[in-house]
C-alpha cells in the first residue's frame, strides 16, 4: 500500500510539471504525455490475469505501446478497456500462455505481430471498431480455433493468421476489400467463402491449408487475375464453386489441387489461362455450361487419365477433344413422375441410348434428392 501511494504521489508531482514521464507501476509502466497515458511496459514476471485500467493519475489510458507485453510468458488473460484506441506492433507477441483477450470497443486497428506466437490463445473478440488486421497479427496462434471478423474490417494483412494450424473456421464479412499474401497459409480451414466485396487478394492466401475441401470464389477475385491463390497446396480441395459472372480463369488458378474431382465452368467464362487446372490428378469431370472458351497451353495437363469434358447439346467450339480431353455431350434430364405408386416394387420404362449412362435419383419432398444407382443405356425402353 505504501509503495502504491508513493508511486501515485510521484505521478501527480510529475504531472504538475507537464512533459513526458514514465511511471513504474505494479506490474505496468505508464508513459504520461499531456492529457493521455500509454502502457509501455509490463513486468515480465507478471502472471495470471491483467486488467489494464481505463485511467491512470486521473488521465485516460488511450494506447498500449510497441512490445509492451512481449515475452510476458506467464500471463493468461488480458482485458483492454474501451478507453484504449491503439495497440502498438508486437504488443503481446510471444505471450505463450495467454489464453484469452478482451479488446475494448475503441481500438481501430490490430497492428502487425500484435499476438504473434501466442500459442495458447484460444479465443479473441475483435470489436466492431477495428477496421484493419495487420501483418502477422495472429500468426503462429496454434490453439486459435475460430475467429469472427466484424463487419467494420476492410483489410486483412499479409500472413495475418499464418500457421494458426487449429483455425478451422473464419467468416470473412462483406466489408473486406483486400486480403494480403499468405494470410491464411498453413491454417486448418475446411471451407471458405470469399465475399464479392474482395477486389484485391495476394498470392498463396490459402497455401498449405491441407484440410480445405470447399471454396466459393466470386467474380471479383478471378477478374483481379490472381496467380495460384488456390494452387499447389490444396491437397484435399474437392469442391469449387465459380461465380456465374466470371469471364476469365487466370493462370495456375487451381494448379496441383490433387483431390479436385469435378469442376463446372459457367457459360460466362470466355477464356482459361495456362495451367489453370494442370496436375489436378483426380479431376475426372469438367462440365462447360456454355460455348467453348479460348484455352491457353496446358490447361488440363497431367489430370486423371479418365477425365472427360461434358457439354450441353448445341454448344459450339468443341471438337471430339478439347484441351486434350475427350468431349461428351450431356443428355437432357428425364423427368419421370412416379408419384402415388403403391406397388412394391414397381416398374418404370423410359427410352435410353446405348452409349449413355443415366443416374437415377429419388426424392420424397422435392427438396432433397438421393442417388440410388446408375443405368447403362441399351438403346431400348
N, C-alpha and C positions, 0 to 999 in steps of 0.2 A: 504493500500500500504506500509506504514511504517512497519507494523507487518510482512508482507511478505518479505520485504527487510532484516529486522533483522534476520528472520529465515534462509534466504538464506546465509547471511554472516556467521551465526553460523555454518551452514552446511559446508561451504567452509573451515572455520578455523579448524573444527574437521577433515575434510578430509585430510588437510595438515599434520596432525599428525598421520594419519593412524588409525588402530584399528577398533573396532566395536562401532558404535554410533547410538543412536536412536534420531531422529529429529522430533519434533512435527510440522506438517503442518496444513493446514486447508482444509478439515477435516481429512486428513490422517496423520498417523505417519509412518515414514520410518526408517528402520534399514540399515545403510550403513556398508557393510562388504567388505573390499578390493575394488575390482573393480565393485561390483554389489550392487544393492539395493533391499530390500524387503519391501512390505507394511505389517506392522504388526498390525495396529490398525486403526479403523475408529471411529470418534466421534459418539456416539450413538444418538446424536441429529441431525445428518446429514439427509437431506431429499431430495426427488426427484431423479434426475439423478446424478450418479457419474461416471466420466470417469477417469480411472486410467492412469496416464501419462506413456509413454514409457521410460522416463528417469527422473532422479532427480539429481540435482547438477552435471550434465554432466556425470552421470553414468547410465547404463541401469537398468530399473526395471525388474527383472527376476523372482520374486516369490511373492506370496501372502501367508502370514503366517497363521498358525492354528488359528482359532477363530477370524481372523482379522475383519470381519464384523458381527460376531454373535450378534443377537438381535438389529441390526440397523433396527428397525421396520418401519421407515418412508422412507426408500429407495424404489424407484420404478423401477429403471433401473441401470444396471451395464454394463460398457464396459471395457473389459480386452484387453490390447494391445498385438500385436504379439511378443513383447519382453519377455513376461511372459512365462516361461516354466513349472512352477509347481504351484499348488494351494494346500495349506495345508488342513488337515481334518477340517471339520466344519467351513470352511472359511466364508460361507454365511448362516449358519444354523439359522433358526428362523427369517429370514428377511421376516416377514409375509406379507408385502405389495409389495414385489418385484414381478414385472410382467414380466420383460424380461431381458435376459442376453445374451451378445455377448462375446463369448470366443475367444481369439486370436488364430492364426494358429500355435502357437508353443507349446501349452500345450500338454503334452504327457499322462497325466492320470488325471482322476477326482477322487480324493481320497474319503475315507469314510465320509459320512454325509455332504458332501460339500454343498448341497442345501436342506438338511433335514428340514422339516417343513416350506418350502417356499410355504405357502398355496395359494398365489395369482399368482404364477408363471404359465404363460400360454404358454410360448414358450422359447425354448433354442436351440441354434445352437451348436452342438458338432462338432468341426473341425476334419479334416482328420488326424491331428497329434495325436489324442488321441488313445491309444492302450488298455486302460482298464477303466472300470467304477466300482468304489469301492463300498464297503458295504454301503447300505442306502444312496447312493449318491443323489438320488432323492426321497427318502421316504417321505410320507405324503405331497406330492405336489398335493393337491386336485383339483387344477384348470388346471393341465397339461393335455392336450387332445391328443397330439401326439408327438412322438419322432422319429427322424431319426438317427439311429445308423450308423456311417460311416464304410466303408469297412476296415478301419485301426484297429478297435476294435477286440480284440481276446478274452476278458473275461468280463463277467458281474457278479458282485459280489453278495453275499448273500443280500437279501432284497433290491436290488438296486432301485426298483421302488415300494416298498411295500406301500400299502394303497394310491396309487395315483388313486383315485376312478374314476376320469374322463378320465383316459388314455384309449382310445378306440382303438388306432392304434399304433402298433410298428412293424417296419421291422427289422428283425434280419439278418444281412448280412452273406455271406458265410465265412467270415473271423473268425467268432466267434467259438471257440472250447469248451468253458466251460460257463455254466450258473449256478450260485450259488443257494442254497436253498432259497425258498420263494421269488425269485427275483421279481416276478410279482403278489405276493399274494395280494388279495383284490383290484385288478385293474379292470377297466371297459372293458377289451378286449372282442371283439365279435368273433374274429378269430385269429389264429396264425399258422404260418408255421415255423417249426424248420428246419434249413438247415442241409444238410448231414454232414457239417463240425463239428457239435457239437458231441463230444465224451464223454463229462462229464457233467452231469446235476444233480443238487441237488434234495432233496425231496421237495414235495409240491410247486413246482415252480409256478404253476398256481392255487393254492388253493384259494377257495372262489372268483374266478372270475365268478360271478354269471351270467354274460351276455355271457360267452364264449359258442359258438354254434358249431364251426368248428375247427378241429385240424388236421394238416398234420404232420405225425410222420415219421422220417427217420429210416432206419435200424440201424444207429449208436446209436440211443437213446435206442431202445429196446434191442440191443445187450449189452449195458452197464449195463443192469439189474437193472434199477431204480425201486424204490418201491413207488407206489402210486402217481406218479407225476401228474396224471390227476384224482386221485381218490377223492371220498367223497364229494367234494365241487362244482363239476361242474354240478350244478342243471339244466342248460339249454343246456348242450353239447348234440347235436343231431347227429352230423356227425363226423366220424373218418375215415381218410384215412391212411391205413397201407401200408408202402412200400412193393413192391413185392420181396424184398430181405430179409425181416425179417424172422428169423428162430425160435425165441422164444418170447412169450409174457409173461413178468415176473409177479410175484405175486402182487395182488391188483392193477394192472395197471389201471383199469377203475372201480374199486370198488365204488359203490354208485353213479355212473353217472345216476341219476334217470330219465333224459329225453332222454337218448340214446335209439333210437328205432331200429336201424339195424346196423349190422357190417358185413363187408366182409373180410374173412380171406384168404390171398393169399396162393397159393399152396406151397410157400417156407416155411411156418410155420410147424415145426415138433413137437413143444411142447408148451403147455399153462400151466402156473404155477397156484398155488392155488388161488382161489377167484379173478381171473383176471377180471371177469365180474359180480361178486356177487353183489346183491342188485341193479342191473340196472333194476328197476321195470317197465320201459316202453319198455324194449327190447323184441321185438316180432320176429325178423328175424336175424338168424346167417347163413350166406352163406359161405360154405367152397369151395374154388376153386380147391382143390386137395384132396389127400387121408387124412384119419383121422390122426390128430396129437395125441401125448400122452397127457393125461389130468391128472392134479393133482386134489386134493379134492376141491369141492365147486366152481368150475369154473363158473357155471351158477346158483348158489344158490340164491334164492329169486328174480328171474327175473319174468317177466309177466307170468301169467298162460296160455297165448295164444302163448307163444314163441315156435318157431319151428327151427329145423336145416334143411337147404337146401343144397343138394349135387348134383354134376353132375352125369349123368349116367356113370356107370363103376367105380366110386370112391370106394376104398377099405377101410376096417377097421371100417365101420359104421354098426350098427345093426338097429333094429327098433327104438331104442332110443340111444342117445349119450349125455353123461353128464347129463342124466336125462331128456332130451328134446326129443320129437318125431322127427323122421327123415323123410323128404320128398324129393323124387328125382325130380330134376328140369326137365321139358320138354325142348327139344330143341326149340329154337325160330322158329316161322313160318314166312317166308318172303313172304308176299302176295303182289304182284305187282298190284296196282290199278291205275297205271298211265294212263292218257289220257281218263279216264272215264268222259263222258259228261252228262250222265243221272243224275238226281237229284230227289229223292235219287237213289242209285244203290245198287245191291246185290252182295255179295261175299260169296262163300261157301268154307269151308275147314273142314278137319276131326278133331274131338276132342275126348278126353277121358272123361268118365263120372265123374271120381274122380279128375279132374284137373280144375284149374281156369286160364283163359287166360286174360292178359292185352292187350288192344287194343290201339295202338298209331298211330299217323298220322303225316306226315311231308309234307311241301311244298318245302323244299330246300335241303333235305337230311342231314342237319346240326342240326336243332333244331326240336326235336320230342316232341309232346304233347300227354298226355294220354287223351283218350276220353271215357274210360269206361272199365269195366271188363265183361267177359263172362264165365259162368259156363259151363263146358263141358257136353255134353249129350250122348256121345258115337256114334254120327252120324255126317254126314256132313251137 
